[in-house]
Amino acid sequence: MYKKSINDPASYWSDMAKDFVFKYSEQSVLKFNFDILKGPISIKFMEGALTNVCYNILDRNINKGLGHHIAYYWFFAGFSAEALADRIRDANCVMLITCDRAYRGTKFIPLKGIADLAITLCNKSGHSIRACIVKRHLEINYQGEMNNNCSHLLIKWDPMVDIWWHEAMEMADDYCAPVWLDTEHPLFILYTSGSTGQPKGVVHSTGGYMIYTATTFKYVFNHTDGDVFFCTADLGWITGHTASVYGALANGATVVLLEGTPFHPNPDRLWQLIDDLRVNTFYTAPTVIRSLMKFGDKYVQKYKLSSLKLLGTAGEPINPEAWHWFYIIIGKGNCPI
């Protein structure tokens, strides 16, 4: 397989795409030029073909009989209004979806207020938001039942912009036909960490990213049907986006999503989740590993971690001490990294 990907990449990626739904054209599957002397540098994947990512990573798996499988165990806030406004303008968004409020650990996050200020900043710069959809979270829900003890909190409501999610869904059709897009159509914009200054938006295209991330997830993590995957990377980072969302869904995988910090309420939160949910693949960063090492082995030794088959790290090189602790203490010497 590796030799074919190097010697005949067009045939290799054509094979990888066969399991997905495309409306093919007569154009070749893969065209690329990396030699500036031969013309403009370019990569074109399935030029002229049409596809839809949502159909391929959701409907396609339901049609394969995986509709009863659990996609996510979900156990992110933090944007400032200014940063949110920058991303709205950069991506030319016309709709915003948010909760009313949330807690991140013990920190109260006024999400609706942040969204309102971001919309105001966008309006002042000449970019208009068509609608802001708000999900009740810390308020009384639409059935009149209490979600929690925060009923005294009030939302600043703008009927010209704001829409309740439950009211919008009451008018929604049960079926939404997929929109078939060119394979080179932009799928999403994801920002760099900003380590070189102002964060830079990187555009990822529809067809190429879908097939690449599906292939990467399947073979790098040796994913098999029934495996439970757990990645601690933030979804706002390409690792979290690829591993926990697109790659996982494209393969019909079950994923654990962690909201909050690995150290709250106790430093054994990750190990408890791995045991409780029978996680098979655990993917994290060297920084997280080093941070958990500081608490000693006692928080790990309370758990069997016997379901683990594969460990992974990303984001930066891992130092020998952290690698050894990860391999011996977490993987029990049985899991490749």
Stockholm file with secondary structure:
# STOCKHOLM 1.0

chainA/1-337         MYKKSINDPASYWSDMAKDFVFKYSEQSVLKFNFDILKGPISIKFMEGALTNVCYNILDRNINKGLGHHIAYYWFFAGFSAEALADRIRDANCVMLITCDRAYRGTKFIPLKGIADLAITLCNKSGHSIRACIVKRHLEINYQGEMNNNCSHLLIKWDPMVDIWWHEAMEMADDYCAPVWLDTEHPLFILYTSGSTGQPKGVVHSTGGYMIYTATTFKYVFNHTDGDVFFCTADLGWITGHTASVYGALANGATVVLLEGTPFHPNPDRLWQLIDDLRVNTFYTAPTVIRSLMKFGDKYVQKYKLSSLKLLGTAGEPINPEAWHWFYIIIGKGNCPI
#=GR chainA/1-337 SS CHHHHHHCHHHHHHHHHTTSCEECCSSCSEEEECCGGGSSCEEEESTTCEECHHIIIIIHHIIIIITTSCCEEECCCCCCHHHHHHHHHHHTCCEEEEESCEEETTEEECHHHHHHHHHHHHHHTTCCCCEEEEECSSSCCTTSCCSSSCTTCCCCCCTTTEEEHHHHHHTSCSCCCCCCEETTSEEEEEECCCTTSSCCEEEEEHHHHHHHHHHHHHHHTTCCTTCEEEECSCTTSHHHIIIIIIHHHHTTCEEEECCSCTTSSCTTHHHHHHHHHTCSEEEECHHHHHHHHTTCSTTTTTSCCTTCCEEEECSSCCCHHHHHHIIIIITTTCSCC
#=GC SS_cons         CHHHHHHCHHHHHHHHHTTSCEECCSSCSEEEECCGGGSSCEEEESTTCEECHHIIIIIHHIIIIITTSCCEEECCCCCCHHHHHHHHHHHTCCEEEEESCEEETTEEECHHHHHHHHHHHHHHTTCCCCEEEEECSSSCCTTSCCSSSCTTCCCCCCTTTEEEHHHHHHTSCSCCCCCCEETTSEEEEEECCCTTSSCCEEEEEHHHHHHHHHHHHHHHTTCCTTCEEEECSCTTSHHHIIIIIIHHHHTTCEEEECCSCTTSSCTTHHHHHHHHHTCSEEEECHHHHHHHHTTCSTTTTTSCCTTCCEEEECSSCCCHHHHHHIIIIITTTCSCC
//
